[in-house]
Amino acid sequence: VHILQFAKLGSVYAQTVGGISNPTVGLVNVGTEDRKGPPATREAFALLKESSLNFIGNIEGRDIFGTDVDVAVCDGYVGNVTLKVIEGTAKFAFSNIKEILTKGIINKIAGAIVKKDLKKLVKKLDSNESGGTLLLGLNGYVIKCHGDSSIRGISNSVIKATELCKFDLIKKTAEEFAL
């Protein structure tokens, strides 16, 4: 039941803030087949399938980025682990790319050529750029930051919270859940 509510919250956010008229929802699971995953996840699958949401089925963790899914939904534990794996993988990859592009003159020239584009990519994956994660379903704007967030990350969270006010997200979320 909670995952269905999370999916509704994510859909309202995608519509309101993201401007997506009919956001697709995918359930993060260990496979794409309907019968995969633990009982709670299979139950969530059935609830999502019966809902009015634009549910496309199960997705695997590798499908969160670069797919047609607008809202990837899962329980809080899986979501937190997923985010930390993504952050760790990005940190590992960029550290290795930097090492490669600083070895030898040819690599340094190649690095200089792609530096601008790599900076854009690093910025997309830097948790301090977004500042933190918006906690949906509350009667206010709360952004949860990492315990090791930088001053820039915290500042970006405050800016993000301020910008969210213009979308009237709380009212639209309340309307979605009104009985």
C-alpha positions, 0 to 999 in steps of 0.5 A: 500500500505504501509503494502505491502511495509513493507512486502517487506522490512521485506522479504528482511531483512529476506532473507539477514540478516536472511538467509531465502530463502523464508520467510513467511509473516503474516499480524497482525490482530484481527483474521485469517479470510480474512474479519477481521479488519478495511478497510485498513487492509483488503485492505492490505490483498488483496494486500499481497495475490496478491503479489509475497511474501510468504503470509500465511494470517492473524495472531493474535498477539499471533501468532507472536512468535513460529509460522511459520511466518518469517515476521509479518507485520502491520502498525507502530501504531499497531507494536509499541503498540505490541512491548510495550505490549510484553516488558511489559508482559515480564517484568511483567512475569520475576518480578513474576517469580523472586518473586516466586523463592526467596520465601522459601528454596525449591523455592530458590533451584528450582531457582538455578537449572533453573537460567542459563536457565532463564538468557538465556530467559531473554536475548532473551527478553531484549530490551537492547540486540538488542539495538533497531529496524532497520528502513528499507528502508532508504539509511543508517543504522538507529537503533531506540532505546528506550528513556530509553535505557541503555548504553549497549542498545545503544552500542549494537545498534552501534554494530548491525549497524556495523554488518549490513554493511557486508550484503549489505542490502541497495543495496539489498533493493534498487534492490527489489524496483527498477522500 
